[in-house]
């Protein structure tokens, strides 16, 4: 099985002067779930090369067995440093796609024509599309075959308004994931803040927060098997 993982290339947290990017746990946990299944993993990002890591995700409180494994895995670190350019990626070469979160995707992948086209192609080919935490925000401009928002009428989840308020970025982010999904007609579902929560609607698989990244990966594996 060939899995594509799409990461952000955006590193600025609005106008705060602070850095953002992808969230380490949301990348590392699924990466090793896929790797340990023997899947071939390709990493891509809009700019290619090394995607920016949200420095907050390196704090001690947010480390897991998977992040520790990644930090000691030279081969994986080299793979991450050399992501392919997203515009050169072809959906037909992969069996599924996974988007880790972090705040970065809200700024670049949400409006990235290549990402939008890619998700539409995966969905229409009935291949698993997995997104976790802030990554469901990249569905904002993705359309179904009939031109309506892809998420309309579908059960989805993503970073909650309460979780965004807790990290004090409600007024910094370009939009709130929970609000956007509802505005686009999604049947938005959520669990308790910071608890693992999964929403599955056909081949569209979404996780609420960092704690949900592994269950999204497991659902992708289940669908592929």
Buried (B, 14 or more C-beta within 10 A) or exposed (E): BEBBBBBBBBBBBBEEEBBBBBBBBBBBBBBBBBBEBEBEBBBBBBBBEBBBBBEBBEEEEBBBEBBEBBBEBEEBEEBBEEBBBBBEBEBEEBBBBBBBBBBBBBBBBBEBEBBBBBBBBBBEEEBBBBBBBBBBBBBBBBBBEEEEBBBBEBBBBBBBBEBBEEEEBEEBBEEBBBEBBBBBBBBBBBBEBBEBBBBBBEBBBBBBBBBBBBBBBBBBBEBBE
